[in-house]
Amino acid sequence: MARRPTIKDIARRAGVSESAVSFALNDRPGVSKDTRARIRLVAEELGWQANSAARALSGERSGAVGLVLARPAHTLGVESFFLQLVSGIQEVLAAARTALLFQVVEDVDAECAVYRRWWAERRVDGVLVVDPRTGDPRPALLAELGLPAVTIGEPGSPAEPVKSPVPVPAPATVSSVRADDAGAMAQVLDHLHGLGHRRIVHIAGLPGLAHTVRRIESLRAEAERRGLGPDHVRSVVTDYSDAEGAAATRRVLAEPQAPTALVYDNDVMAVAGSAVAAELGIPVPERLSIVAWDDSALCRVTHPRLTALVRDTAGFGRLAAQELLSVLAGGPPGVRESERPRLEPRDSTAPPPAHTDA
């Protein structure tokens, strides 16, 4: 294995002292403009890269940002949302020559432990926080640690801050990027209500996530605005998996007053629900309309093609990464809005059967 070049190697090749190399590579005064340029040229020729751990110990940036995902591992394998989100994040970070440190954990407690470890080891300069929650302990912890953060999604209600026995720096700078979940749900209800549906069930995601709560509340408000009560329009929660999506579909379709339309919080559950309807002999869309919250190739290749909310998930990731880099560069914190999702009607939605009181 080839040995990594050192400052001593650069100094020998450039004919200068090691201290001069250190000054030049760290943008410090003490060397002339020409010497600085010669040293950097030699460093580039030798393939020298700064040691991020050493830079962190000296108080400089690590050149990395972190992303921790606290979701049950079995729910991640088939969901396209996070893959698209991370691809957008990586696109921006790669252009900025910033690394992404990614970790999957079982729950929020484990996620908080990772943040504490990363802060103690100076592994990251800031973090991207996904899945905001009600009673969320993460914002207070990140403020205690002084770790800059961008929340992806509108923050939920925070938990009470926990007193840390460890002295910590000043509060972190926190920004957020968010999507208009309420506006998206209004589009879905407009579409289904306009077709004549009056019995609608929302197969929601994980309870406690801020966006799950917001979608459930938006559904309720939109239903009430149209004169529909909870006996006609309601939500049931799942873990986002195809298995729970299918199980929830079976339960609601077996009810005496079964819904004529189902709205799923992701594409995987929508496809699973469509398969359950086919197995039960319930034709889509003749007797049951289906809407997926997130569009994907699954929605477009399934028969019938699924009506879905289309949004630029990779663009959402790019926006979050850009905001974090701006914060790390000293920019002011803020809230940035992503492009509003738009509903694309396809073959899975139609008026309910004429003989029902839909």
Buried (B, 14 or more C-beta within 10 A) or exposed (E): EEEEBBBEBBBEBBEBEBEBBBBBBEEEEEBEEEBBEBBBEBBEEBEBEEEBEEBBEEEBBBBBBBBBBBBEEEBBEBBBBBEBBBEBBBBBBEEBEBBBBBBBBEEBEEBBBBBBEBBEEBBBBBBBBBBBBBEBBBBBBBBBBEBBBBBBBBBBEBBEEEEEEEEBEEBBBBBBBBBBBBEBBBBBBEBBBEBBBBBBBBBBBBBBBBBBBBBBBBBBEBBEEEEBEEEBBBBBBBBBBBBBBBBBBEEBBEEEEBBBBBBBBBBBBBBBBBBBBEEBEBEBBEBBBBBBBBBBEBBEEBEBBBBBBBBBBBBBBBBBBBBBBBBBEEEEBBEBEBEEBEBBBBBBBBBBEEEBEB
